[in-house]
Amino acid sequence: MASTETSTIASQDESLNDSGGVSATRRIQIPMTEFLRFPKAVEYLVDQGFKDPMALAQTEAGRGRLLPYLPARFTIDMDARAVAGDLGNVATEGYLTFNIYTAHFNDGFNTASWNVVMDLQGKLHQFSPARSVDAVGRVHFCGLKNYDEDTLVMIQSANESAGGHAFKWNWRNDEYTRIGAGGSGHGTYGCHDIQFAHPGSAEHGEAFWAPGPNPSCAENNNVTLVEAATGKQIGGFETGFADCVADVNHAQLLEDDTSSILSLRAISAIAKYEIDKSGFGATRKWIIGGDEGNWPIVHGDVTYPPGATVWDGQHNAEYMGDNEVWMFDDKGMQNQSRLLIVKVNEDDNIAEIVWDYPLGLLAQVYGDCDPLPSGNILASYWRSTYGNKSAYDQTQCGVMEVTRETKEVAWHLRVFGQECPDDDCQLLWDKSGWTMYSVERFYEKPVLPSIQTPRVGATISPPSCAGGVLSFTAWNTFKVSSRREGHYSLLGRETGETLATGTFLFEAHWRPTNVTVAVDLTSDTVETELVLQNNHGATTHFNMTCTKG
């Protein structure tokens, strides 16, 4: 594993609650100088004509010169208790990743675009200029996903076309590998999503799914399965809508790539398609929301008829198990954006909003909403306006983690840029300010609940081995849309003897995986080590005492 350049945090301060006392939330400041601890970030700025970027970042005037290319700072507010959720302290481990970019009034072309990997404590593990190919200015990346613990897959938006080349990015050594080159359209794909095919589902080697680009309107349409090595199309299906009508801004493959949930942003709808066995073609099973929707939608005491626009311009709508579709609703409330969880009842052909979280800000486009193993909800946002009403009102985009039951903000990253001197400044996705499309969380190794006490009322416990029965609840290292194989071994710590071993399937959508197996012990008590491994070889260990039944 290659070594990773990491940053140190300049300052960490406790925040104050409204009455002036110290709250449970810790505030972490990440200044501009932290971004410059990464050599490629400095190299990029030198290429822009800055002889010594680090020296410039030491003064207010110098930082002002760098603002078209670097954020002014990040801040994090973190309540470790709320982050722990059902998992305990292990929930605070791992990483989050996202792309931020800015055009900064530069004729609509990006002046800077950065791929970021960091941890929840604010340590930057990668801050890298996004790779630009066949583009004016810097590209940005919209949808990005984990290929494994070391590698992300992503598609660029070149020249604000919502399409470009696809890459694997090893974030540890900052190396890009182009995939899908040589196919139709010069190997370009819609930037809004990418998902690698389920292992074994493609007969032609490693492959990925992506929407198709339409540069004439900067939207995506239809979905294609592409051989990663050659760019050859080996599957795909059409939405049933003409180009520049629906805009596929999320394409999720389910059930070993036999069905798909699409987010059709431009018509404010979500739809499910059953994919033909041949891999080419699909049948729409249902469509919900917007003028084309054919199901009623229930929210509290209100039932909206089919054809009503309940969410509007949504992003990253995705099935998350338990008949739930999660999304970022950009404009459904008109004056502010919100996070939504919608229950889909395919037996009665009805949808119900079962959870929402108004954000108090309006995002015209972009945004994400995902589950976490802790039970909390991860979201990203981009503000369409900002101002000087308060220090935090200067925030341009950010990432937050919210508890599902109590709607507390457990963790909040804010990205700051050039300050607004007035109450209201406009942020335009193609003209100014820092913008973020989506965010992902991932861990180094499979996740087991901590011994440390989780939140009150948590229903998940650490692994146990009592009465001759081994039980554990686990999560894979990152969220995927189909189940993946895992392996466990229970070893005697003194003898190394294998007391139990087997395989299981990690549940999809970062839902908890429960495993219970009998263990035949020859002694009343044995000190043991549980070893858990996923299909990438990532391994976690847990020590405990086993008792005989």
Stockholm file with secondary structure:
# STOCKHOLM 1.0

chainA/1-549         MASTETSTIASQDESLNDSGGVSATRRIQIPMTEFLRFPKAVEYLVDQGFKDPMALAQTEAGRGRLLPYLPARFTIDMDARAVAGDLGNVATEGYLTFNIYTAHFNDGFNTASWNVVMDLQGKLHQFSPARSVDAVGRVHFCGLKNYDEDTLVMIQSANESAGGHAFKWNWRNDEYTRIGAGGSGHGTYGCHDIQFAHPGSAEHGEAFWAPGPNPSCAENNNVTLVEAATGKQIGGFETGFADCVADVNHAQLLEDDTSSILSLRAISAIAKYEIDKSGFGATRKWIIGGDEGNWPIVHGDVTYPPGATVWDGQHNAEYMGDNEVWMFDDKGMQNQSRLLIVKVNEDDNIAEIVWDYPLGLLAQVYGDCDPLPSGNILASYWRSTYGNKSAYDQTQCGVMEVTRETKEVAWHLRVFGQECPDDDCQLLWDKSGWTMYSVERFYEKPVLPSIQTPRVGATISPPSCAGGVLSFTAWNTFKVSSRREGHYSLLGRETGETLATGTFLFEAHWRPTNVTVAVDLTSDTVETELVLQNNHGATTHFNMTCTKG
#=GR chainA/1-549 SS CCCCCCCCCSEEEEEECTTSSEEEEEEEEEEHHHHTTSHHHHHHHHHTTCSCHHHHTTSHHHHHHHTTTSCSEEEEEECHHHHHTTTCGGGGCSEEEEEEEECTTSTTSCSEEEEEEECTTSCEEEEEECCCSSCSSCCEEEEEEESSSSEEEEEEEGGGSSEECEEEEETTTTEEEEESTTSHHHHCEETTCCEECCTTTCTTSSEEEEEEEETTTTEEEEEEEEETTTCCEEEEECCSSCTTTSCEEEEEEETTTTEEEEEEGGGTEEEEEEECTTSBCEEEEEEESSTTCCSCEEETTEEECTTCCSSCSCEEEEECSTTEEEEEESSTTSSSCEEEEEEEETTTTEEEEEEEEECSSCCSSCCEEEECTTSCEEEEEECSEECSSSSGGGEEEEEEEECTTTCCEEEEEEEECSCCSSSCEECCTTTSSEEEEEEEEECSSCBCCCSSCCSTTCCCCCCEEETTEEEEEEBCSBCCSSCEEEEEEEEETTTCCEEEEEEEEECGGGCCEEEEEECCCSSSEEEEEEEEEETTCCEEEEEEEEECC
#=GC SS_cons         CCCCCCCCCSEEEEEECTTSSEEEEEEEEEEHHHHTTSHHHHHHHHHTTCSCHHHHTTSHHHHHHHTTTSCSEEEEEECHHHHHTTTCGGGGCSEEEEEEEECTTSTTSCSEEEEEEECTTSCEEEEEECCCSSCSSCCEEEEEEESSSSEEEEEEEGGGSSEECEEEEETTTTEEEEESTTSHHHHCEETTCCEECCTTTCTTSSEEEEEEEETTTTEEEEEEEEETTTCCEEEEECCSSCTTTSCEEEEEEETTTTEEEEEEGGGTEEEEEEECTTSBCEEEEEEESSTTCCSCEEETTEEECTTCCSSCSCEEEEECSTTEEEEEESSTTSSSCEEEEEEEETTTTEEEEEEEEECSSCCSSCCEEEECTTSCEEEEEECSEECSSSSGGGEEEEEEEECTTTCCEEEEEEEECSCCSSSCEECCTTTSSEEEEEEEEECSSCBCCCSSCCSTTCCCCCCEEETTEEEEEEBCSBCCSSCEEEEEEEEETTTCCEEEEEEEEECGGGCCEEEEEECCCSSSEEEEEEEEEETTCCEEEEEEEEECC
//
